Amino acid sequence: MKRRNFIKISSAGMLAGMLTPRHILANMIPSNKIGLQLYSLRNEIKEDLEGSLKKISDIGYKNLEAAGYSDGKFYGMDPIDFKTLIEDLGMRLTASHVTFHKDDVAAVLQAHREVGIDYIIWPWLNNEQRASIQSYQEVADKFNAIGKMCEDNGLRFGYHNHDFEFYPIDDKIPYDLLLESTDPKLVCMEIDLYWINYAGKDPLQYFENYPGRFELWHVKDMAAGEGKEMIEVGSGIIDYPSIFD
């Protein structure tokens, strides 16, 4: 892949305060708070993991969020080996998107401790988990339990939203329920600023109503029009200067 296209794709998958356009917002976010969600380059990583990571490092990223944990490995590599690969390129793994079952918890926690991560992020809810307000309450209870296990192992647990959490069920916004029913000491939120805007909600209102809950941010942009396509940060309609003011 050409470097220009690689950079364009990577700019759509930023986390923890990453954004462009550089000429407007470059000085608003400390560089050590900027990172890349590797899911945005999943196809390139499948073809060439080490080469893709090298390009990411060359661009200047220092923090990464994984989306490739499975069966005790990160992108098919043992945690220690993957950590070494990342660190040799001058980067570190800050967060990881992963879902797991009750009998997987010990292995998941061990692998993430070994790789030196800070945050374990639950990235998605299936149809059953988001079928009703009761099912969302069960999710919140589950998150509190997982959050406590993460805390006991020196890790921080969080949840990454899409748009469906913002559509009312029985006059209740599910995302509000998750915020109100989870313990802030155990569960943080990784807010996806594209998806909350896609759902027609105001992130600034959430920051005001639930201060301190949003420890990680996914920064993507949205095209104008009915399609609301996800596009390169700085080329869409999301008002990032106001968000980061």
N, C-alpha and C positions, 0 to 999 in steps of 0.2 A: 504494500500500500504506500502511496506517495505521502510524504511527511505532511503536506498541506491538508490532505483528506484525513489523515490520522489525527491531526490536531483538531480539525473541525468536529469529528466524531467524539473525541475525548471531551470537548468543551460542553457537550450535552449531558455528561454524566458526573458532574461535580458534586461534592458534598462538603459539609462543615464550613459553609461560608465561601464557596468558590464561585466567582462570577466574572464576566466581562460585560460591557466593553471596557477594555483596559484604560482607555483615555478618560473615562468618566469615573470608574470605580476602583482603579488599581490601588489607590492609597487608603481605601476604606476597610480593607481586610488584611490583617497581618499574614504574611506568607506562611507562617507555621500553623495557621488555622485553615489552610487550603488543602484539599485532597481530591482524589479521583476515585469514583466508584468503578471498579473493574468490569462490572456488568455491561457498561457502555462499550467495551471493547471485547465482548465475549467471543465474537467470531474470529477476531484477529488472535486472541489468546489461544483459541483452540488450534489454530494453525501453527503458532510459534509463541509459546509462553515466554521464554527467555528474551527473544527478540522484541516482543511487544513491551515487556517490562523495561528493557533497555531504552526503547524510544520514549516511554513515559518518563523515565529518569532524565533523559536528555532534554526533554521539554522543560523540566524543572520541578516536577511534582515531588513532594517529600512524604506525603501521607496517602495511604491507600485504604480503600474499603473493599474487602473480598466479597465475591458472590460465587465461590467455587469450592465450598467445603462439602465433603461427603465421606462417610465411613472412615473418619479419623485422618483424612488427608485434605490438603489444600491444593486444588488443581492437580490432583494425582501425586502430590509430593508429601512426604512426611513433614509434620509441622516444623521441626528443627531445620530440615533442609530448605524448606520454603522461606523460613525466617532468614537463614543465611543468604539465600539468593537475593531477597529484598534488601537486606542490610548492605550487602556488597555493592549494591547499586545506589546506596545513599538514601534509601527510603525505609519506611516502617509501615507495618500493618496496624492501623488504628481501630478499625471496626470490621465486622464480618456479618453478612446476611446469612442466616441459617435458621431452618425450622427443624424440630426434632421431637421425638416421642419420649414418653416418660422413661422407658428403658434405655434411651440413648444419652440421657443427661450427663452421666459421669464421664463418658467418653468425649462428649462434646466439650465439656468444661476443661478436661485435661488437655485436649488438643489446642484449645484456644489459650490456655495458660502457657503452653509450650511455645506457641508462636508469638507470644508477647503482646497480645491484643488488649485493648481497653474496653471496647464495646461489643456485645453480642446483640444483633438486631434481628427481630422477627419481621420478615419482609412482606408477609402476605397472609390473608385469611381465605380459606376455601369457602365454597357455597354454604356448607353446613354451618360453619362457624359464624357466618354473617346472615343467617336466615331469619333471625328474630332478635328482639331486645334481650330475651332470656339467653340466647346463645352468645350474644355479645357480653352479657354479664358473666357467663361461664369463662369466656376468653379473658376477661379482666381478672377473674380469680386465678386463672392459670398463670397469667402474667405476673401476678404478685408472688405466686409460689416459685416460678422460675427466677424472678428477680431476687428473691431471698437466697436461692441457691447460687446465683451469680455473685451476689454480694459476699457470701461466705467464702467464695473462691477468688476474691479480689477482682471481680469483673463487674461491669455495668450492663444492665439489660435495658433494651429499648424496643420501640415499635415504629415501623415505617408505614406510613399511610399511602393509600391510593385515593381515588375519588369516592368510592362506594360508601366509605365511612361517614360521609357528610350528607347523605340523602336520608331524610327522616323515615323512621319506622315507628308507627304508633305515636306520632308527634314528638319523637325523641331523636336527636341527632346521635347516632352510634359513637361517633368520635368523642362527643362530649361525655358520654357514659364512660368510655375508656379512660378519659382524663380524670373523671370524678371518682371512678371506682378502683383506680390503681394508686398505690402508695408512691408518692414522689420520691421517697427515699430508695425505692426498689425498682421503679420503672420510669424511664425517661422517654421522650418522643424524638424520633428523627423525622422532622416535618419535611415533606416533599412539596416544595413551593409551586411546582408545576401542577400537581394533582389537586391541591387545595384551591388553586385558581381555576382549574378546569371545572371543579364542582361549584364554582360561583361563590366561594367563601373568601372572607378577608383575613389573611394571616395576621395582619396587624391587630385585629380584634382578638384573635386567639392569644397573641403575645401579651396583650393587656389583661385578658381574663385569666390566663394561666401562666403567670410569670415564673420563669425558671424551669419550665417543663421541657423546653425544646433545646436540647443540648447539641444535636446534630441537625444540619439542614442539607437537603438536596436542592441544588440550585440548577434549574432548567428553565427554558423559555417556551412561550406558547405563541403560535401563529394566530393572527387575526382571522376571523371568519368562522363558519360553522364547524370546520374540521378540527380546529384547535390542535393542530399538529405540534408535536414536541420538536423544537428547533434549537439552533445554536444560541447560547446565552448572549443577550445583547441585541438580538435581531428580532425580538418579539414584542409582546404587549405587556408583559409583567413589569410593574413599576418597581424595579430593584433599587433605584436611588432612594425611594421612600422607605423601603423595607430595611435598608442598611444604614439609614440616616441615624 
